[in-house]
Amino acid sequence: MNYFLGVDGGGSKTLAVVTDEHGQILGRGLGGCGNHQVQEELARRSILEATSEALEQAGLTRRQIRYAMFGLAGADREADFRVLRPMIAGLGFPAHGIVCDTEIGLRAGTRQTDGVVLVCGSGTNCYGVNRLGESLQCGGFGYMFGDFGGGGELAVEVFRTVIRAWEGRERPTLLTEAVLQTLGYPSVERLFHDYLDRGAGAPIHLTKLLFQVADRDEAARRILQRQGEELGLAATTVIRKLDMAEDRFDLVLVGSVLTRADHRFVTPYIEESVKPVAPACHLRLLTIEPAAGAILLAMEKSGRPVGESVYERLESGLSVKEA
């Protein structure tokens, strides 16, 4: 029997999964932040903790794993891989690979080996691979480097919209009451001065307020519309550059802003951008853990074909209940 390990190391948690060659889940492990760009030693400990727990549950050793695939947030450039290669090699798996977490998100969301993925969680990213195996990443490096949105920046948009409405630079918004209640302030004036005095940043959980009021609030809808348009722009850029306009493929939507929120305020704008460019493209919400994509890539890297029963077992064993 062959055994495989798939790891999804994100900014908030790390999930490791061990399966057999049939896709049966044998063990799971959880760790903290797996992004080395946040803190290298924390990422190393989180990945070690998650993989060790998964192996212990499965009753296996590292030497028994045919192939281990690590899908890690922040694995974007050669500078990142110079940090990650020795870190992952030090875990002791005989055969292993490292890819960006966008790649495992794509592979988890489609049964094809080609496609495009859009990520909108704490940040944003876009990645695609065509039928020839050519790949391209667009974004993932923050606002200064061309991105817009994700939970961190959307929270800032919520905060600044409330301030601008208070000052009179924008129309009144339901976000004001929602922010004051969430953060526990009696007035925007008190909020304004306290955050200035402390040099505090906008808490990321303010992003969810957009979805709570969007059906009744123009300002919230406007922010979410821009998020959808920006994601659509990234996707169409990747599609054009990889010459995928005539292809039939899945555009996989990954991340809490797209999968665990009321995405009807975002996804229509993605579709409006993408469909004229790639009519045969199909938008698909990711409904299983991205770690499933790491398992599939591990199997493929080892030369093992992936059958329908493997997909079915992974979809059953790693479904995301809140998707």
Disulfide bonds with the S-S distance in Angstrom:
none
